[in-house]
Amino acid sequence: MTEEIIQRGVAEIMRDEMVMRDKIIAVLQDGPKTIVEIAESLGCPSHEVMYWVMAMWRYGRIEETAVKPDDDGYFKYRVK
């Protein structure tokens, strides 16, 4: 029997942003991380973490550590 993966909608993901913001900041206290690294630390899908990180970036809570992405194409983020 195959398991069906249910993906949450954008509105549902964004509702969690206030709760996840503090968790993301806690993860970044150990040093800058990529979206993938943050997602692995939180045990959340990286596409959901992308929404939360971009919201935090937009409102100036976090920033990129470099002007260009790393060799794998990822930016690292840190608490501002």
Backbone hydrogen bonds, N-H to C=O, Kabsch-Sander energy under -0.5 kcal/mol:
donor,donor_aa,acceptor,acceptor_aa,energy
5,I,3,E,-0.5
6,I,4,E,-0.6
7,Q,5,I,-0.6
13,I,9,G,-2.2
14,M,10,V,-2.8
15,R,11,A,-1.5
16,D,12,E,-0.8
16,D,13,I,-1.0
17,E,14,M,-1.4
20,M,16,D,-2.6
21,R,17,E,-2.1
22,D,18,M,-0.7
23,K,19,V,-0.9
24,I,20,M,-2.9
25,I,21,R,-2.4
26,A,22,D,-2.1
27,V,23,K,-2.0
28,L,24,I,-2.2
29,Q,25,I,-0.8
29,Q,26,A,-0.7
30,D,27,V,-1.1
31,G,28,L,-1.5
33,K,77,Y,-1.8
38,I,34,T,-2.5
39,A,35,I,-2.7
40,E,36,V,-2.4
41,S,37,E,-2.1
42,L,38,I,-2.1
43,G,39,A,-1.8
44,C,39,A,-1.9
48,E,45,P,-0.8
49,V,45,P,-2.0
50,M,46,S,-2.1
51,Y,47,H,-1.0
52,W,48,E,-1.7
53,V,49,V,-3.0
54,M,50,M,-2.5
55,A,51,Y,-1.9
56,M,52,W,-2.2
57,W,53,V,-2.6
58,R,54,M,-2.5
59,Y,55,A,-1.8
60,G,57,W,-1.6
61,R,56,M,-2.8
62,I,56,M,-0.9
63,E,78,R,-2.4
65,T,76,K,-2.2
70,D,74,Y,-3.2
73,G,70,D,-2.2
77,Y,33,K,-2.9
78,R,63,E,-2.4
80,K,61,R,-2.4
